[in-house]
Structures are given as structure tokens and as C-alpha cells.
Amino acid sequence: MIETTWAAPDGRATWRSLSDAVGQAVIGADDALRLVAVALLADGHALIEDVPGIGKTLLARAVSRALGLRTARIQGTPDLLPVDVTGGSILEGGSLRFVEGPVFTNVLLVDEINRATPRTQSALLEAMQERQVSVEGVTRPLPEPFIVLATQNPIEYEGTFALPEAQLDRFLVRLRLGYPDGTQERAIARRYREDAEPLERVPQVLDAPAVIALRDHVRRLHVGEEVEGYVVALAVATRRHEQLQLGASPRASVALYRAAQAWAFLDGRDFVRPDDVKAIAQAVLAHRVVVDLDQGLRGATAEAVLADLLATVAVPPELHDAEPATVASRAPGAPVGAATQPPMRAPGSSELPARAPAGLDRRAVAEPASGAEPASGAGDAHDRYRRPRDEP
């Protein structure tokens, strides 16, 4: 009998492969791509919200091509019907035959989702939450893995239907790409000179079984009690904030928990730090909270409220039993109250991380010391968030 051993996947290597593959077609979108990867690994969905012409659809198509997954696309229009999404029965040879709609795929790209009517938007709710579709009294499971990548234009309102809170809550993350800088925009134009269709250059780096295995591994990543408490504390704080009419739900807490696991995995660790929660909080929570109408007229935004909470909600200390010399004083711009807390970065590192979602404080992401790429967090001698040795 041959004994086999299972090796834990390398999150950093997975991220590099995916980033390099998608980068063959999409330029300057690493932050957005990382959030899409988080949604995929956390078994969630992503809402890509930005102005027209910056590559929202291209990013979604490049991701699906790199993953080697079945892809279908729906163009949101006011005359789109639920049956156009889920499928329906047709009369064939004297009997009814069910014809699957585009939702029966691995990666469903819903372009301009806010142009579809609320009736059609609601056809996606069961699929996004329960991974199944009920049509004509029969419930049919969707293929695994299944992820919805939806795009919408936030500045054009004529002929659109705003997504209700119940559907926004089904998206694990909301992300924005932003405009490229001058160098990146020149590279984009040059790429279309080299290839008529840049997507043809995107290689496949994963497949469906590999994605499912990675997702199962991420779900088992260790989250310590202190980090769990921090996740819940952030959610509770949104419900009590005076500028918010609606705070984060328990579903939002679960989403933040799972997104932090995926973020930690892509960073090469098998445990979650408070840094991971802070790095992903804006993308997970901003579209789930509702600013009070009066406060909104005074200039309050969900992003500003969350930034305030991330600066004021107590963060579990990163180090313990450390020598005083290893605990640095609060860096300029660090969260309020951080002067008495250890720095939220890997011990021995003097560099601030270079990767974080657009609009977030890059100090929230912990990176290893220069030149070091430890798998599963090796090298953090004083980190208290690892899985205990006696825990399976």
C-alpha cells in the first residue's frame, strides 16, 4: 500500500500565477484582481462598480479564462426576463424539455446588472445564495464552483434600477478599478497594437477541481478568538454608529470572516491576523451599510464611516511577551489609540506594504520583511494568531 501525503497549497504562488496570467490582458488592476480572487476563494461574488471603458468586463473575462472555467454572459437590459437568466421548458416532440439558462455555468458575468428590472435581478438571488435554481417547481443545482461577477455604472441613472440592499448583501466584495496612470494607459493602447484580442494571451493556470480544493483549504484557515472578536466588534460598531441608518448584518460578519481567510491565504499564511480584516473591511462592508439620509446630505459616506471605525475600534495586539525594543511607537497616520499598541506589521519589517485595495490604508496589510516569502507565516516569532499546536 502506497502512502500519500497532502501538501498545503502555496497561497503566494497561487496569487502570482493568477496575477501574471490575467496581467497578459489587463494592465494595472492588481488590487481589483486580488479582491476578485478573494471572492472566488471565499465562495462569494464580486460587484465591479466603475465608469464605462476602464476594463470591468475585460477583467471578468480574463479571470474566467485564467481559471479555465465555463463562462456565460448576460447583458442587463430593461426587457431582460427571469427566464432569460434561469432557462425554461420548451415543447419538443410532444413533451416539455428544460433548456438551461446562462446561470448554469461556473463564472456568470452580468454586465450592467442595474439595467435589468428588479424582477430579473431577483432571479439571481437564489442562485447567488443557495447555488441552485428553482424553475417550474423543480430545484436544479448549479455547477461548482459558481461565482457571479457583475458590473454596474455608478454615474448613469437613466434607464437603471438600483440594486436593493438584499441583493447587494449577496455580493461578498464591491470593487472599483479606477483610471490607469499615463504609463499604464500607453501600455494598454500598445497591447491592442500587438494583439487584436489580448484575452488570447491569457493562459490557464487553474481548473475547476483546483479551485474547489483551494476554496475548501481557505475555509479551514485558522482564525483565533481575538480575531473573531475583532470581526464581530466591527460589525456591531456599524449598527451603533450615529451616521448609519443600517449597519452590517450577521451575514456581513460571516463575509468579513471568510474574506479575511482568503486574504491571509493569498498572503502566504495559514492563519488570519487583524491586518487581514482591516485590509478587506472596506470592500466587504461599504456596500452593506446605509448612510442616514440627513448625514448623507451633510457629506457623510459609507467609506468615511468605516475608516472612522477602523481607526477607533480596538484592535487585538499583534505581539505579546516581546521585548520593549521590538515594539515601535505609533507611525504617523496610524489609527487613534495605536500609540499603546504594537505596530500592525510583521516583526522586523520596516517596509509598508505596497498592495491594498483602492482607497484603503496600505498600512493595514502586513507583508514579510524584504526578500522573505515565508509560506504559512514562517518567521513571525511573536505572532499570537497561529493555530495552536494541539489543534487539528
Secondary structure, 3 states (H helix, E strand, C coil): CCCCCCCCCCHHHHHHHHHHHHCCCCCCCHHHHHHHHHHHHCCCCEEEECCCCCCHHHHHHHHHHHHCCCEEEEECCCCCCHHHHHEEEEEECCEEEEEECCCCCCEEEEECHHHCCHHHHHCCHHHHHHCEEEECCEEEECCCCCEEEEEECCCCCCCCCCCCHHHHCCCCEEECCCCCCHHHHHHHHHHHHHCCCHHHHCCCCCCHHHHHHHHHHHHCCECCHHHHHHHHHHHHHHHHCCCEEECCCHHHHHHHHHHHHHHHHHCCCCECCHHHHHHHHHHHHCCCCEECHHHHHCCCCHHHHHHHHHHHCCCCCCCCCCCHHHCCCCCCCCCCCHHHCCCCCCCCCCCCCCCCCCCCCHHHCCCCCCCCCCHHHCCCCCCCCCCCCCCC
